[in-house]
Amino acid sequence: MSIIFGIIGNVIVLYSYALIIYILMSWFPNARESGIGQFLARICEPYLEPFRRFIPPLGMIDISPIVAILVLNFAGRGIDALQFMF
């Protein structure tokens, strides 16, 4: 059982890195139009979209990705806690 929780925890960490890279790509012109950018958009936008619906941008700054990463981090910590219970 701990192997499954370990795999899920590693997937959460990798997805967090993918989100961070995707967010940083918005700072560079045409980076999201590249093949990597389009791949990251396909895997990151479905997760980010619900947060963008409920959290409005503050001026020109969109803080919803920060909240999304925090929620993912809390989920990872929950998985870690479950791993030690089993």
C-alpha positions in Angstrom: 0.0 0.0 0.0 2.8 2.4 0.8 4.2 1.9 -2.8 0.9 3.2 -4.2 0.9 6.2 -1.9 4.6 6.8 -2.9 3.7 6.8 -6.6 0.8 9.1 -6.1 3.0 11.5 -4.0 5.6 11.5 -6.8 3.0 12.2 -9.4 1.7 15.2 -7.4 5.3 16.5 -7.1 5.8 16.1 -10.9 2.5 17.8 -11.6 3.5 20.7 -9.3 6.7 21.2 -11.3 4.7 21.0 -14.5 2.3 23.8 -13.2 5.3 26.0 -12.2 6.9 25.6 -15.6 3.6 26.3 -17.3 3.1 29.4 -15.3 6.6 30.7 -15.9 6.2 30.1 -19.6 3.6 32.9 -19.6 6.5 35.4 -19.0 8.2 34.5 -22.3 6.7 35.4 -25.7 5.5 32.5 -27.8 6.6 29.9 -25.2 3.1 28.5 -24.8 2.8 28.1 -28.5 5.7 25.6 -28.6 5.2 21.9 -28.5 6.1 21.7 -24.8 3.8 24.7 -24.0 0.9 23.1 -25.8 1.5 19.8 -24.0 1.6 21.6 -20.6 -1.5 23.5 -21.5 -3.4 20.2 -22.1 -2.4 18.8 -18.8 -2.4 22.0 -16.6 -5.4 24.0 -17.9 -8.1 21.5 -16.8 -6.8 21.8 -13.2 -6.3 25.6 -13.2 -9.6 26.4 -14.8 -11.8 25.9 -11.7 -9.5 28.1 -9.7 -9.7 30.8 -12.3 -13.5 30.7 -12.2 -13.6 31.4 -8.4 -10.6 33.6 -7.9 -10.6 36.8 -9.8 -7.4 38.4 -10.9 -6.0 41.3 -8.9 -5.4 43.9 -11.6 -3.0 42.3 -14.0 -1.9 39.5 -11.6 -3.6 36.1 -11.6 -3.2 34.5 -8.2 -5.3 31.5 -9.0 -2.2 29.4 -10.0 -0.7 30.1 -6.6 -3.8 28.8 -4.8 -3.9 25.8 -7.2 -0.3 24.9 -6.3 -1.1 25.3 -2.6 -4.1 23.0 -2.8 -1.9 20.4 -4.7 0.7 20.8 -2.0 -1.8 20.1 0.8 -3.1 17.1 -1.2 0.5 15.8 -1.3 0.9 16.3 2.4 -2.3 14.4 2.9 -1.1 11.5 0.8 2.1 11.5 2.9 0.1 11.3 6.1 -2.0 8.5 4.7 1.2 6.6 3.7 2.3 6.5 7.4 -1.1 5.4 8.6 -1.0 2.2 6.4 
